[in-house]
Amino acid sequence: MEPEQNLVPGVTEGCYALRNTHAQYHAAKDVLSNSMIKKLLRSAAHLKASQQAEKAELASQRLGTGMHAALLEPGVFAGGYVVFAGYRKGKEYDTFVEANGGKVILNEVEHKSIVGMRDAVLAYDEIDLGRAIKIGTSELSIYWTDGETGVKCRIRPDSFSQYGALDLKSTDDARPEAFARQAARLGYDIQAAMYSEGLRRFFGELPFYFIAVEESAPHGVWVHKASETFLAAGTRKFREGLRLFKHGQETGQWPCYRGSFTELDLPRWAE
């Protein structure tokens, strides 16, 4: 990846950041990201298939993306998101889409949920999250090369400052036990470890916090700090992802499952 004019050097050699678009950030398929590692750990073939597939945003993803925009890029949210109150089919909807080309179209329920999540985060009073987000750096893509494997890596933190790194997560239950299950299922430990490594190289050592906010009213908010054991588990998976990606780059081989012949038993809960 060639440095651009808006390059910002990090505190460690070879690490830098760019103010690029989401599309430019995600287009770098030869630079390892958190989402790529999650697919790699399933199989290298799953990563390659995902990179070649047409991507359509799901309704659940639209809520999370909208909440991020409303909090981190309020100008983008105000100008780039519109609400269509009717049924998303037919001539009226087609005319609305044409008139709002390039904008994200929400229904009334989605818009209400996004605004509710935004307001709940800004109203959180255990910590002044509104101020933390306001003073934090957002929409910055950070790049570095891993010293052990030589693999190029990238992250795009939601917000960070001298007080810590913040990552916004929409959820159906923000309480610790429920959110821990979501974190395990979706590999948030990998993200926390990889982002902590990239931020350390660019900015310095920082605590990592997940801001979990519920999609449904009353939009409960809970702040979860990534523990040492959480980060250690994520680091092991991050390092494995680096090795798998290096192997694929060196050999050109991106295999699917290995040893995928087993004897099936019911899980204990189904017995």
Backbone bond lengths (Angstrom), bond angles and torsions (degrees), N, CA, C in turn:
res aa  C-N    CA-C-N  psi(-1)  N-CA   C-N-CA  omega(-1)  CA-C   N-CA-C  phi
1 M - - - 1.467 - - 1.520 108.63 -
2 E 1.335 116.13 126.80 1.455 120.29 -178.85 1.534 110.50 -86.07
3 P 1.331 117.89 131.94 1.465 120.14 176.76 1.524 111.35 -58.59
4 E 1.309 116.87 148.44 1.452 122.51 179.63 1.525 109.44 -109.63
5 Q 1.327 115.71 175.04 1.455 120.06 -176.48 1.523 112.92 -63.52
6 N 1.341 117.04 -27.14 1.462 119.55 -177.59 1.523 112.12 -92.93
7 L 1.299 117.04 25.00 1.470 121.83 -179.02 1.521 110.56 -66.89
8 V 1.350 114.95 136.37 1.464 122.30 176.15 1.530 107.43 -118.38
9 P 1.342 119.58 114.79 1.470 120.39 -178.54 1.520 111.95 -69.90
10 G 1.337 115.46 145.12 1.457 120.90 177.21 1.520 111.63 -89.81
11 V 1.332 115.82 179.99 1.467 120.46 -177.75 1.519 112.19 -78.48
12 T 1.333 118.22 -14.97 1.457 121.00 175.73 1.521 109.49 -113.01
13 E 1.310 116.28 150.03 1.457 121.99 -175.57 1.531 111.42 -61.31
14 G 1.318 115.80 134.98 1.459 121.13 176.60 1.509 114.96 86.75
15 C 1.323 117.28 -9.17 1.463 120.82 178.35 1.524 108.62 -96.76
16 Y 1.326 116.19 135.93 1.458 120.11 179.31 1.518 109.40 -151.60
17 A 1.319 115.22 168.69 1.464 121.21 179.13 1.519 109.60 -129.89
18 L 1.329 114.67 154.60 1.457 122.00 177.48 1.517 109.42 -131.66
19 R 1.314 116.33 144.00 1.467 120.75 170.59 1.526 107.07 -93.87
20 N 1.319 115.50 83.42 1.452 120.46 179.25 1.530 109.84 -113.81
21 T 1.306 116.49 176.15 1.458 120.85 -179.09 1.521 110.79 -82.67
22 H 1.328 115.91 166.32 1.468 120.27 174.86 1.523 110.14 -58.22
23 A 1.329 116.69 -42.43 1.463 120.77 -178.43 1.526 111.07 -63.27
24 Q 1.320 117.78 -42.97 1.459 121.35 178.45 1.522 110.78 -64.84
25 Y 1.318 116.28 -40.73 1.463 120.30 179.28 1.530 110.76 -62.13
26 H 1.315 117.20 -48.29 1.462 121.12 -175.26 1.531 113.11 -75.46
27 A 1.324 116.83 -14.05 1.471 119.85 -178.76 1.528 112.77 -75.76
28 A 1.315 118.35 -15.41 1.472 122.38 -175.30 1.530 110.35 -81.27
29 K 1.327 116.89 77.87 1.459 121.40 -174.60 1.523 113.32 -73.47
30 D 1.331 117.07 -14.70 1.461 120.52 178.57 1.528 111.88 -93.34
31 V 1.340 116.36 4.89 1.468 121.71 178.36 1.524 107.53 -117.03
32 L 1.319 116.96 122.45 1.463 122.32 -170.43 1.524 112.34 -71.14
33 S 1.341 115.39 133.83 1.461 121.82 177.85 1.526 109.85 -122.88
34 N 1.317 114.95 170.17 1.459 121.74 177.66 1.525 111.32 -58.12
35 S 1.320 118.34 -47.78 1.468 120.92 -178.27 1.523 111.40 -65.13
36 M 1.326 117.62 -32.56 1.463 120.95 177.24 1.525 111.22 -66.95
37 I 1.321 117.00 -39.53 1.463 120.60 179.31 1.529 110.57 -62.23
38 K 1.326 116.90 -42.69 1.470 119.96 -179.60 1.520 111.47 -58.56
39 K 1.327 116.93 -38.83 1.466 120.37 178.03 1.525 110.46 -73.31
40 L 1.331 117.37 -39.49 1.461 121.46 178.35 1.519 112.16 -58.60
41 L 1.322 116.73 -39.28 1.458 120.86 -177.21 1.526 111.86 -70.07
42 R 1.332 116.67 -16.86 1.468 119.99 169.25 1.522 108.64 -80.58
43 S 1.317 116.15 -56.29 1.465 122.02 169.03 1.512 108.48 -172.05
44 A 1.331 115.81 155.18 1.460 120.11 178.36 1.519 111.15 -63.28
45 A 1.327 116.76 -33.49 1.459 121.02 179.06 1.528 111.40 -64.96
46 H 1.330 116.91 -35.21 1.466 119.90 178.10 1.531 110.77 -65.69
47 L 1.330 116.98 -35.87 1.456 119.29 176.34 1.520 110.39 -63.53
48 K 1.330 116.98 -49.43 1.452 120.69 -178.05 1.525 111.50 -61.72
49 A 1.324 116.68 -40.83 1.468 120.36 -179.98 1.522 110.83 -63.82
50 S 1.328 116.55 -39.68 1.467 120.11 -179.46 1.524 111.39 -66.89
51 Q 1.330 116.91 -32.63 1.454 120.50 -179.96 1.524 112.69 -73.12
52 Q 1.327 116.04 -22.95 1.462 120.64 -178.31 1.528 112.63 -97.73
53 A 1.330 116.37 -8.81 1.460 120.09 -174.84 1.521 111.73 -84.75
54 E 1.323 115.10 152.80 1.467 120.74 171.42 1.520 107.76 -71.47
55 K 1.323 116.93 134.10 1.453 120.35 -176.66 1.525 110.61 -109.44
56 A 1.321 115.71 125.68 1.465 121.80 175.37 1.516 108.44 -121.72
57 E 1.324 116.96 132.03 1.458 120.93 -178.24 1.519 111.02 -71.59
58 L 1.335 116.06 129.43 1.454 121.35 177.55 1.522 110.13 -79.46
59 A 1.338 115.78 160.89 1.466 119.95 179.86 1.526 110.75 -58.93
60 S 1.342 117.10 -40.86 1.466 120.53 179.90 1.526 110.92 -64.37
61 Q 1.329 117.33 -37.39 1.463 121.04 178.11 1.529 111.01 -69.89
62 R 1.337 116.08 -32.82 1.465 120.31 -179.89 1.524 110.93 -62.93
63 L 1.330 116.79 -35.87 1.462 120.10 177.61 1.526 110.73 -65.00
64 G 1.335 116.48 -46.40 1.454 120.17 -179.60 1.520 111.97 -64.84
65 T 1.333 116.45 -43.81 1.465 120.82 179.25 1.524 110.82 -63.83
66 G 1.331 115.78 -41.93 1.461 119.94 179.07 1.511 112.38 -64.62
67 M 1.338 116.43 -40.53 1.461 120.33 178.57 1.531 110.83 -64.00
68 H 1.336 116.59 -40.34 1.461 120.20 176.58 1.522 110.65 -60.42
69 A 1.331 116.48 -46.68 1.468 120.04 -179.37 1.524 111.05 -62.86
70 A 1.335 116.92 -42.68 1.469 120.73 -177.22 1.527 111.38 -62.75
71 L 1.329 117.18 -33.50 1.461 120.78 -177.74 1.520 113.29 -92.27
72 L 1.324 117.04 -39.75 1.461 120.63 -172.29 1.527 113.12 -96.98
73 E 1.326 116.83 -28.09 1.464 121.83 -179.49 1.528 109.43 -135.96
74 P 1.327 117.66 66.99 1.470 119.63 -175.77 1.520 113.74 -56.90
75 G 1.330 117.53 -31.42 1.461 120.42 177.43 1.515 111.71 -66.75
76 V 1.329 115.61 -40.67 1.474 120.85 177.04 1.523 110.35 -64.94
77 F 1.326 115.99 -40.93 1.467 119.55 179.69 1.530 110.61 -64.34
78 A 1.328 115.90 -44.47 1.467 119.90 -178.28 1.522 111.69 -64.73
79 G 1.325 116.65 -37.42 1.456 119.43 -175.93 1.510 115.70 -97.37
80 G 1.331 116.11 -16.42 1.465 119.17 -173.16 1.505 115.49 -112.05
81 Y 1.332 118.19 -2.91 1.460 122.46 179.64 1.529 109.02 -121.49
82 V 1.325 116.06 134.53 1.468 121.73 178.19 1.520 109.32 -132.02
83 V 1.331 115.39 160.27 1.468 120.99 -177.13 1.531 109.51 -114.22
84 F 1.343 115.28 129.69 1.461 121.11 173.10 1.523 107.60 -113.46
85 A 1.314 116.22 120.94 1.468 120.61 -172.04 1.520 113.61 -83.55
86 G 1.310 118.08 -17.89 1.467 119.64 -174.64 1.514 114.47 -92.51
87 Y 1.317 115.31 -163.40 1.466 122.79 179.50 1.529 108.31 -80.71
88 R 1.320 117.43 135.71 1.459 120.92 -172.47 1.533 112.82 -80.92
89 K 1.285 116.75 51.55 1.466 123.05 174.38 1.517 107.78 -155.56
90 G 1.326 115.54 158.43 1.445 119.13 176.31 1.519 113.33 99.29
91 K 1.325 115.51 175.84 1.462 122.93 -174.42 1.520 112.03 -62.88
92 E 1.344 117.14 -41.21 1.462 120.03 -178.21 1.524 110.95 -62.26
93 Y 1.332 115.64 -42.98 1.463 119.42 179.48 1.532 110.71 -67.75
94 D 1.328 117.69 -42.30 1.467 121.05 179.32 1.529 110.96 -59.96
95 T 1.328 116.52 -40.20 1.467 121.10 178.30 1.520 110.39 -64.93
96 F 1.339 116.58 -40.27 1.469 121.76 179.55 1.526 110.22 -64.48
97 V 1.334 116.90 -43.14 1.464 121.53 179.25 1.526 110.40 -61.51
98 E 1.328 116.17 -44.65 1.461 120.95 -179.67 1.525 111.25 -63.63
99 A 1.320 116.71 -38.39 1.459 120.95 -179.56 1.518 112.64 -72.64
100 N 1.332 116.88 -20.05 1.472 121.91 -177.26 1.523 110.98 -120.60
101 G 1.318 114.95 41.19 1.460 120.10 -177.81 1.520 112.80 -54.14
102 G 1.322 115.50 131.91 1.457 121.03 178.78 1.510 115.60 86.42
103 K 1.328 116.56 -9.16 1.465 119.50 -179.33 1.532 110.74 -93.51
104 V 1.325 115.89 154.64 1.464 121.80 176.26 1.524 107.81 -82.75
105 I 1.328 115.88 126.63 1.461 120.39 -177.51 1.527 109.51 -101.79
106 L 1.319 115.88 119.56 1.457 123.19 178.87 1.517 109.51 -106.05
107 N 1.345 115.77 153.00 1.459 117.72 166.80 1.532 108.37 -89.46
108 E 1.308 116.53 175.58 1.468 120.27 -174.47 1.523 112.27 -63.97
109 V 1.335 117.00 -36.83 1.468 121.24 -179.70 1.528 110.05 -66.65
110 E 1.331 116.98 -44.36 1.465 121.12 179.34 1.528 110.94 -62.66
111 H 1.312 116.35 -44.38 1.466 119.73 -179.20 1.527 111.01 -63.10
112 K 1.326 116.23 -43.56 1.465 119.71 179.28 1.519 111.31 -62.39
113 S 1.340 116.76 -39.29 1.460 120.86 179.25 1.525 111.16 -65.81
114 I 1.330 117.85 -44.74 1.462 121.97 -179.48 1.523 111.07 -62.82
115 V 1.329 116.94 -46.64 1.463 120.81 179.20 1.529 110.64 -63.80
116 G 1.332 116.37 -39.07 1.460 120.52 178.09 1.519 112.30 -63.81
117 M 1.346 116.93 -42.39 1.464 120.67 177.55 1.522 110.90 -64.64
118 R 1.316 116.29 -44.24 1.463 119.93 178.36 1.527 111.34 -57.85
119 D 1.321 116.18 -49.04 1.462 120.52 -176.85 1.529 111.73 -65.89
120 A 1.340 116.31 -34.54 1.468 119.78 179.27 1.521 111.14 -67.07
121 V 1.327 117.39 -41.02 1.467 120.57 177.76 1.531 110.24 -64.01
122 L 1.321 116.54 -44.08 1.469 120.43 -178.42 1.528 112.05 -68.12
123 A 1.341 116.30 -24.45 1.470 120.21 -179.04 1.532 112.56 -91.88
124 Y 1.321 118.17 -5.47 1.469 122.15 -177.96 1.529 109.49 -58.35
125 D 1.340 117.21 126.87 1.469 119.19 -172.04 1.528 115.48 -111.83
126 E 1.340 118.13 0.67 1.472 118.77 174.01 1.539 109.78 -70.32
127 I 1.339 114.74 -38.23 1.461 123.74 174.63 1.525 105.59 -136.42
128 D 1.321 117.20 148.37 1.466 120.20 178.11 1.528 108.70 -79.70
129 L 1.352 115.87 81.38 1.458 120.08 -177.43 1.519 111.90 -66.15
130 G 1.324 116.47 -33.47 1.458 119.49 178.00 1.511 111.65 -58.61
131 R 1.326 116.49 -45.60 1.469 120.51 179.32 1.529 110.67 -69.19
132 A 1.339 116.53 -40.49 1.465 120.04 179.91 1.525 110.87 -59.32
133 I 1.338 116.25 -40.83 1.463 120.23 178.58 1.525 110.40 -70.18
134 K 1.333 116.44 -39.41 1.469 120.93 -177.18 1.520 111.73 -63.97
135 I 1.334 117.43 -41.34 1.457 119.53 -177.67 1.526 112.32 -86.08
136 G 1.329 116.75 -12.06 1.456 120.58 -177.52 1.518 112.60 -76.81
137 T 1.320 115.41 160.99 1.459 122.61 174.90 1.520 108.72 -91.56
138 S 1.330 116.99 128.50 1.465 122.37 -179.09 1.524 110.16 -128.06
139 E 1.329 114.94 164.84 1.463 122.25 175.20 1.534 112.49 56.62
140 L 1.330 115.33 41.47 1.454 121.58 177.84 1.527 108.24 -120.46
141 S 1.316 117.45 126.57 1.465 121.80 179.36 1.523 109.26 -95.61
142 I 1.335 116.44 128.80 1.463 122.22 -175.44 1.530 109.26 -112.31
143 Y 1.339 116.11 135.45 1.469 122.87 -175.81 1.523 109.98 -128.45
144 W 1.334 115.50 143.58 1.459 120.76 173.63 1.518 108.80 -158.74
145 T 1.324 115.58 168.03 1.461 121.48 177.50 1.514 108.96 -112.35
146 D 1.320 116.76 127.28 1.461 121.30 -179.91 1.531 109.62 -67.22
147 G 1.324 116.26 130.15 1.450 120.70 -175.48 1.519 114.02 -67.84
148 E 1.329 118.09 -34.27 1.460 121.41 -176.44 1.517 112.29 -76.68
149 T 1.321 117.19 -44.09 1.470 120.91 -172.92 1.523 113.62 -103.33
150 G 1.329 117.85 -19.20 1.452 120.55 -174.62 1.514 113.86 77.37
151 V 1.333 117.05 8.63 1.460 121.64 -179.84 1.528 109.93 -79.00
152 K 1.334 116.41 134.47 1.459 121.36 175.32 1.531 109.49 -78.44
153 C 1.327 115.87 137.61 1.463 121.74 -175.29 1.529 110.21 -126.89
154 R 1.343 115.08 157.70 1.470 119.81 178.34 1.522 110.69 -147.67
155 I 1.318 115.61 147.06 1.462 122.37 173.34 1.526 108.15 -140.10
156 R 1.325 116.40 159.46 1.466 121.28 175.94 1.530 107.14 -137.81
157 P 1.345 117.65 85.47 1.472 121.03 -175.76 1.525 111.78 -64.14
158 D 1.331 115.82 147.68 1.459 119.68 175.23 1.522 110.82 -64.76
159 S 1.344 116.55 -50.50 1.464 121.07 -179.07 1.519 108.93 -162.25
160 F 1.340 116.25 139.95 1.463 119.00 175.09 1.520 109.54 -149.91
161 S 1.319 114.00 150.44 1.457 122.35 176.83 1.520 106.57 -152.39
162 Q 1.331 116.96 -173.20 1.464 119.93 179.57 1.526 112.32 -63.56
163 Y 1.337 117.15 -15.54 1.463 121.05 -178.56 1.529 112.93 -87.10
164 G 1.328 117.73 -16.85 1.450 119.75 179.27 1.517 111.99 146.34
165 A 1.339 114.44 174.61 1.453 121.64 176.97 1.524 108.60 -101.69
166 L 1.338 116.57 134.90 1.456 122.18 -179.32 1.519 109.90 -115.15
167 D 1.332 116.67 133.20 1.460 120.68 175.53 1.522 108.82 -127.03
168 L 1.317 116.54 121.75 1.466 122.17 -177.24 1.516 110.50 -84.67
169 K 1.335 116.34 132.02 1.460 121.69 178.32 1.523 109.68 -132.96
170 S 1.328 116.69 125.23 1.460 120.22 170.74 1.526 108.14 -82.97
171 T 1.317 116.92 149.04 1.464 121.52 -174.37 1.519 110.12 -157.85
172 D 1.327 115.82 166.07 1.467 118.47 174.45 1.521 111.52 -93.27
173 D 1.357 117.24 -14.27 1.462 121.52 179.45 1.523 108.06 -153.42
174 A 1.319 116.76 110.97 1.470 121.74 -174.45 1.521 113.82 -84.99
175 R 1.347 117.60 -7.17 1.457 119.75 -177.24 1.527 111.24 -65.64
176 P 1.352 118.08 152.43 1.461 121.38 -170.87 1.525 115.62 -52.87
177 E 1.323 118.43 -48.44 1.468 119.59 -175.96 1.523 111.22 -63.47
178 A 1.326 116.41 -45.10 1.462 120.15 -179.35 1.527 111.10 -69.16
179 F 1.320 117.19 -42.51 1.462 119.61 -178.39 1.524 111.17 -68.42
180 A 1.321 117.64 -31.79 1.466 120.85 176.42 1.524 110.50 -62.18
181 R 1.331 117.14 -38.39 1.468 120.23 177.31 1.523 110.37 -64.72
182 Q 1.324 116.38 -42.45 1.467 120.37 177.45 1.524 110.22 -63.30
183 A 1.327 116.15 -42.25 1.467 121.02 -179.70 1.526 110.94 -61.31
184 A 1.336 116.66 -41.46 1.464 120.53 179.61 1.525 110.72 -67.88
185 R 1.333 116.29 -42.43 1.466 121.01 -177.18 1.528 111.67 -66.68
186 L 1.324 116.87 -36.86 1.462 121.09 -173.67 1.534 113.64 -102.95
187 G 1.316 117.13 6.07 1.458 120.32 173.61 1.514 115.04 70.02
188 Y 1.331 116.81 37.11 1.462 119.37 179.48 1.527 112.06 -66.28
189 D 1.341 117.10 -23.29 1.466 119.58 178.27 1.529 110.67 -65.74
190 I 1.333 117.11 -36.35 1.469 120.55 177.13 1.523 109.48 -63.76
191 Q 1.319 115.80 -45.81 1.460 120.19 179.85 1.523 111.13 -59.94
192 A 1.337 117.08 -47.67 1.458 120.77 -178.38 1.530 111.07 -59.93
193 A 1.337 116.41 -41.86 1.461 120.33 -179.07 1.522 111.51 -68.72
194 M 1.318 117.12 -46.60 1.461 120.51 -177.56 1.531 111.18 -67.00
195 Y 1.332 116.09 -43.01 1.458 119.94 179.66 1.526 111.14 -66.63
196 S 1.325 117.11 -38.16 1.465 120.15 177.64 1.519 110.57 -63.12
197 E 1.341 116.68 -39.75 1.465 120.69 178.16 1.533 110.99 -64.94
198 G 1.334 117.11 -47.29 1.450 120.25 179.96 1.520 112.97 -63.70
199 L 1.327 116.30 -41.31 1.465 120.20 179.01 1.522 111.57 -68.17
200 R 1.327 116.81 -35.56 1.469 119.64 176.90 1.529 109.88 -61.63
201 R 1.319 116.88 -41.12 1.460 121.10 -179.33 1.526 111.64 -70.67
202 F 1.338 116.63 -34.58 1.463 119.55 -176.29 1.524 113.08 -88.40
203 F 1.341 115.88 -40.31 1.470 120.40 -167.68 1.524 112.63 -122.06
204 G 1.327 116.96 -38.59 1.457 122.40 -174.73 1.520 110.35 133.12
205 E 1.310 116.34 172.16 1.471 121.75 -177.78 1.521 110.39 -64.06
206 L 1.359 116.19 129.50 1.462 120.74 -178.68 1.523 110.69 -139.36
207 P 1.338 118.33 143.36 1.468 119.58 168.93 1.529 108.98 -69.07
208 F 1.326 115.56 152.33 1.474 121.01 -176.73 1.519 109.26 -117.51
209 Y 1.337 116.37 126.33 1.458 121.70 -177.05 1.533 110.92 -122.63
210 F 1.330 115.71 135.97 1.454 121.49 168.62 1.523 108.14 -96.44
211 I 1.319 116.96 129.16 1.463 122.38 174.26 1.519 106.44 -100.72
212 A 1.322 117.07 99.74 1.462 121.97 -178.17 1.522 109.06 -91.22
213 V 1.334 116.18 126.11 1.466 120.58 -179.57 1.520 109.09 -131.99
214 E 1.311 115.64 131.62 1.465 121.68 -174.90 1.523 111.47 -76.82
215 E 1.328 115.54 138.12 1.462 121.73 -176.37 1.528 112.37 -70.58
216 S 1.324 116.72 -29.54 1.466 120.79 -177.71 1.526 110.86 -100.26
217 A 1.322 115.70 150.85 1.473 121.23 176.71 1.522 110.28 -58.38
218 P 1.327 117.68 140.10 1.479 127.82 11.91 1.527 114.96 -88.99
219 H 1.327 117.88 18.65 1.467 122.51 175.68 1.528 111.73 59.18
220 G 1.338 114.37 56.31 1.458 119.71 178.94 1.524 111.81 -59.66
221 V 1.320 115.57 143.34 1.470 122.55 -179.35 1.524 109.11 -119.91
222 W 1.318 116.14 137.62 1.467 121.49 176.37 1.522 107.82 -140.53
223 V 1.329 117.10 133.09 1.463 122.25 178.28 1.522 108.66 -98.62
224 H 1.337 116.55 124.85 1.467 122.26 -178.89 1.532 109.07 -117.79
225 K 1.320 117.21 118.50 1.457 121.14 175.76 1.524 109.39 -86.80
226 A 1.332 117.04 132.04 1.463 121.35 177.92 1.528 109.48 -67.18
227 S 1.337 116.10 121.06 1.460 121.07 -178.28 1.526 110.89 -79.23
228 E 1.322 116.23 169.68 1.464 120.88 178.05 1.520 111.29 -62.32
229 T 1.341 117.38 -40.91 1.465 119.83 179.29 1.529 110.67 -68.21
230 F 1.324 117.51 -37.10 1.459 122.47 177.28 1.534 109.68 -61.69
231 L 1.340 116.08 -46.50 1.456 120.88 179.97 1.531 111.62 -67.40
232 A 1.332 116.85 -36.72 1.467 120.17 179.78 1.523 110.82 -64.74
233 A 1.341 116.37 -41.83 1.465 120.24 177.86 1.522 110.32 -63.10
234 G 1.332 116.50 -42.48 1.452 120.53 179.07 1.513 112.89 -66.41
235 T 1.331 116.87 -36.16 1.457 120.99 179.24 1.521 111.33 -63.61
236 R 1.337 117.68 -40.86 1.466 120.95 178.38 1.534 110.05 -59.58
237 K 1.329 116.80 -43.70 1.464 120.55 -179.46 1.525 110.91 -70.61
238 F 1.318 116.82 -37.60 1.458 121.55 177.13 1.522 110.38 -60.22
239 R 1.341 117.02 -46.03 1.457 120.70 179.92 1.531 111.00 -64.81
240 E 1.311 117.44 -37.78 1.467 120.48 177.30 1.525 110.23 -65.15
241 G 1.330 117.08 -40.56 1.459 121.02 176.65 1.522 112.11 -61.12
242 L 1.325 116.69 -40.77 1.465 121.03 177.22 1.530 110.90 -60.35
243 R 1.319 116.38 -43.74 1.471 120.06 -178.74 1.533 111.18 -66.92
244 L 1.323 117.01 -41.49 1.462 120.70 179.29 1.528 111.27 -64.74
245 F 1.327 116.19 -40.44 1.463 119.98 -179.44 1.526 110.23 -67.70
246 K 1.320 117.01 -41.56 1.462 120.38 177.77 1.528 110.61 -61.09
247 H 1.331 116.40 -42.73 1.467 120.32 179.72 1.524 110.62 -61.29
248 G 1.320 116.75 -43.66 1.458 120.31 179.16 1.519 111.70 -64.11
249 Q 1.325 116.97 -42.31 1.464 120.22 179.26 1.525 111.81 -64.55
250 E 1.323 117.15 -38.95 1.464 121.13 -176.53 1.524 112.68 -76.06
251 T 1.331 116.73 -35.67 1.471 120.52 -174.46 1.522 113.72 -100.62
252 G 1.337 116.29 -19.70 1.462 119.07 -174.04 1.519 112.54 73.43
253 Q 1.327 116.99 10.68 1.461 121.41 -178.45 1.533 109.58 -106.37
254 W 1.326 115.45 129.25 1.457 122.15 -178.30 1.536 108.10 -130.17
255 P 1.346 116.88 73.86 1.475 120.36 -172.14 1.523 113.36 -74.12
256 C 1.328 114.62 160.29 1.463 121.48 174.34 1.533 108.41 -88.89
257 Y 1.328 118.72 -149.24 1.458 121.80 -174.67 1.526 112.13 -60.07
258 R 1.321 115.43 143.68 1.465 122.44 172.86 1.529 108.65 -112.82
259 G 1.313 117.02 144.21 1.462 120.65 179.19 1.515 112.74 61.11
260 S 1.332 116.20 37.17 1.467 120.63 -172.63 1.528 112.07 -91.74
261 F 1.326 115.18 50.43 1.469 122.01 173.94 1.522 107.03 -134.94
262 T 1.324 117.20 110.41 1.462 121.14 -176.27 1.523 110.39 -138.40
263 E 1.316 114.16 168.38 1.462 121.63 174.59 1.532 108.01 -95.08
264 L 1.323 116.27 128.18 1.459 120.75 -171.25 1.515 111.73 -90.40
265 D 1.332 116.63 131.93 1.447 124.39 171.63 1.515 108.69 -124.23
266 L 1.329 116.01 156.45 1.458 119.91 173.90 1.535 109.59 -75.26
267 P 1.310 117.83 144.77 1.472 118.64 172.19 1.517 109.59 -66.20
268 R 1.317 117.30 158.29 1.460 121.50 -173.65 1.515 113.06 -57.17
269 W 1.351 116.24 -37.80 1.455 118.48 -176.77 1.532 111.99 -67.02
270 A 1.347 117.46 -18.87 1.466 120.13 -177.31 1.525 112.93 -97.07
271 E 1.339 117.56 -4.56 1.459 120.49 -177.72 1.527 112.09 -73.45
